Amino acid sequence: MLCAAALAAGVASSMAQVYSLNVVGYVNVKFPAGSFTVFVNPLNTTNNAVSNLFKANTPDSSFMFDWSSGANDWNSPITFAGGSWDAPTTQIRPGHGWAFFNADFGTDFTNTFVGDVIQGPYTNALAGDFQFSVIGSPVPIGGNFTNAIAQLGEEDGDFFFTWSPVANDWNSPNSYAGGVWDTPGYQVAPADGFAYFRGGSPKNWVRNFTVP
């Protein structure tokens, strides 16, 4: 992820000077040829429709779908064919996980997400009662997994796993017990999605991030 610019706008009053900060950037995400990739939108725009985020260079016949925690299964796919999506207004909101299949079996596809880094509190719902959610960090942070899930409020019995496009399968799970993750150095990249299992009651994950 490359933060392109920090734009500050001042509003003057007789009492004080007030500033707001927007950080605009882009994130390149690679979708390997002929494979699934589990991803999240890592930036926010005024239009998070799939037709705005995935443009005409999307490989023909590619498709994607998100997870239904209520059904504990994937939703029906949306497909790109003939230069457009069959459900172009579908919203790809930051932090909500999707599985994308690159239907070009010979060439990797790189999609560039452009938008604002979300600052302040942002909420993603987590399923509970022994169900999965497919989620990811709503801000473009990679590295140690605990950076990506800051303020999630993990509990004993929770576990997660990320997706391997090479194996076209889920990686080994990482479990939380006794107040620690069993693989504390687990790494994720910006825009990585993961499946998160929670035995406790459903809750909201409120991610509160501020650019230093």
C-alpha positions in Angstrom: 0.0 0.0 0.0 1.3 3.4 -0.9 -0.3 6.4 0.8 -0.3 9.0 -1.9 -1.2 12.2 -0.1 -2.5 13.7 3.2 -4.9 16.5 2.5 -5.7 18.9 5.3 -8.6 21.4 5.1 -9.0 24.2 7.6 -12.3 25.8 8.7 -11.8 29.1 10.4 -14.1 30.6 13.1 -13.8 33.4 15.5 -12.9 30.9 18.3 -10.6 28.3 16.7 -9.0 26.8 13.6 -10.4 23.2 12.9 -8.6 20.7 10.7 -9.8 17.5 9.1 -7.4 14.9 7.6 -8.0 12.7 4.7 -5.4 10.2 3.6 -5.8 9.0 0.1 -3.9 6.0 -1.3 -4.0 2.9 -3.4 -3.4 -0.8 -2.9 -2.5 -3.2 -5.6 -3.9 -6.7 -5.0 -2.8 -9.7 -7.1 -5.3 -12.3 -8.1 -3.4 -15.4 -9.4 -4.4 -17.0 -12.7 -7.0 -19.7 -12.5 -7.3 -19.5 -8.7 -9.5 -18.2 -5.9 -8.4 -15.3 -3.7 -10.1 -14.3 -0.5 -9.8 -10.5 -0.2 -11.4 -7.3 1.3 -11.7 -3.8 0.0 -8.9 -2.0 2.0 -10.0 1.5 1.2 -13.2 3.5 1.1 -14.7 5.5 -1.8 -17.9 7.5 -2.4 -18.9 4.5 -4.6 -17.9 1.0 -3.4 -20.0 -0.7 -6.2 -18.2 -3.6 -7.8 -18.4 -1.9 -11.2 -16.4 1.0 -9.8 -13.8 -1.1 -8.0 -13.2 -3.7 -10.7 -13.0 -2.1 -14.1 -13.0 -3.2 -17.7 -9.6 -4.9 -17.4 -11.1 -7.6 -15.1 -10.6 -11.0 -16.8 -13.7 -12.1 -18.7 -15.8 -14.8 -17.0 -14.3 -14.1 -13.6 -16.7 -14.1 -10.7 -16.8 -13.5 -6.9 -19.1 -14.2 -4.0 -19.3 -13.2 -0.3 -20.1 -15.2 2.8 -23.5 -15.6 4.4 -23.1 -16.1 8.2 -26.8 -16.8 8.5 -26.7 -19.7 6.0 -23.1 -20.6 7.0 -22.4 -20.8 3.3 -21.3 -18.7 0.3 -23.8 -16.5 -1.4 -24.6 -16.7 -5.2 -21.8 -15.4 -7.4 -21.7 -12.2 -9.4 -19.9 -12.6 -12.8 -17.9 -10.3 -15.1 -18.6 -11.1 -18.8 -18.6 -9.0 -22.0 -17.0 -6.0 -20.2 -19.5 -5.6 -17.4 -20.8 -7.2 -14.1 -24.1 -8.9 -14.1 -24.9 -7.1 -10.7 -22.9 -3.9 -11.1 -24.3 -2.0 -8.1 -23.2 -4.8 -5.6 -21.4 -3.1 -2.7 -17.9 -4.2 -1.8 -17.6 -2.5 1.6 -14.3 -2.3 3.4 -13.5 -5.2 5.7 -16.2 -7.5 4.3 -14.7 -10.6 2.8 -15.1 -11.9 -0.8 -13.8 -14.8 -2.7 -12.7 -13.8 -6.3 -12.0 -16.3 -9.0 -9.6 -15.2 -11.8 -10.9 -17.0 -14.9 -7.8 -16.2 -16.9 -5.8 -19.4 -16.5 -2.7 -17.9 -18.1 -2.2 -14.5 -16.5 -2.3 -13.1 -13.0 -4.7 -10.1 -12.6 -3.8 -7.1 -10.5 -6.6 -4.8 -9.3 -5.8 -1.4 -8.0 -8.0 -0.2 -5.2 -8.0 3.6 -4.8 -9.7 5.6 -2.0 -9.5 7.0 1.5 -8.0 5.3 4.5 -10.8 4.9 7.0 -10.1 6.7 10.2 -12.1 6.7 13.4 -14.5 4.0 14.5 -15.6 1.5 11.8 -17.9 -1.4 12.4 -18.0 -4.9 11.0 -20.4 -7.5 12.3 -19.0 -10.8 13.6 -21.2 -13.9 13.6 -21.2 -15.9 16.8 -22.8 -19.0 18.2 -20.3 -21.3 16.4 -20.5 -19.7 13.0 -17.9 -18.2 10.6 -17.5 -14.7 9.3 -15.3 -13.8 6.3 -13.7 -10.5 7.1 -10.5 -8.5 7.0 -9.0 -5.3 8.1 -10.9 -2.3 6.8 -7.7 -0.3 6.8 -4.6 -1.3 4.6 -2.4 -2.7 7.4 -0.3 -5.8 6.8 2.3 -7.7 8.8 1.5 -9.4 12.1 -2.0 -10.6 12.4 -2.7 -8.8 15.6 -2.1 -5.5 13.8 -4.8 -6.4 11.3 -7.4 -7.4 13.9 -6.7 -4.8 16.5 -9.6 -4.2 18.8 -11.4 -7.3 17.6 -11.9 -8.6 21.2 -10.9 -12.2 20.6 -12.0 -14.9 23.1 -10.8 -18.3 24.0 -12.0 -20.8 21.4 -11.9 -18.4 18.5 -9.8 -19.4 15.5 -9.2 -18.1 12.0 -7.5 -19.2 8.7 -6.4 -17.3 5.6 -6.6 -18.6 2.0 -3.7 -19.9 -0.1 -4.2 -19.2 -3.8 -1.3 -21.5 -4.6 -3.0 -24.5 -2.9 -6.5 -23.2 -3.7 -7.4 -24.1 -0.1 -7.5 -22.7 3.4 -4.2 -22.5 5.3 -3.9 -24.1 8.7 -6.0 -22.5 11.5 -4.6 -20.2 14.2 -6.4 -20.6 17.5 -6.9 -18.4 20.5 -6.6 -20.0 24.0 -5.4 -18.8 27.4 -5.3 -15.2 26.2 -2.8 -15.8 23.3 -2.8 -16.9 19.7 -1.0 -20.2 19.1 0.9 -18.7 16.1 1.4 -15.1 17.3 3.7 -14.2 14.4 1.1 -15.2 11.7 1.4 -12.7 8.8 -1.3 -11.2 6.6 -1.0 -8.7 3.7 -3.1 -5.6 3.2 -6.5 -6.6 1.7 -6.2 -10.2 2.8 -9.5 -11.7 3.9 -9.8 -14.6 6.4 -12.4 -16.9 7.8 -13.0 -16.2 11.5 -14.9 -18.6 13.8 -16.5 -17.4 17.0 -18.1 -19.7 19.6 -19.5 -16.8 21.7 -22.4 -14.6 21.0 -22.4 -12.3 17.9 -20.7 -9.0 18.3 -19.6 -5.9 16.5 -15.9 -5.5 15.7 -15.3 -1.7 16.0 -11.9 -0.9 14.5 -10.7 2.6 15.5 -7.7 3.6 13.5 -6.0 7.0 13.1 -3.1 7.7 10.7 -0.1 8.7 12.9 
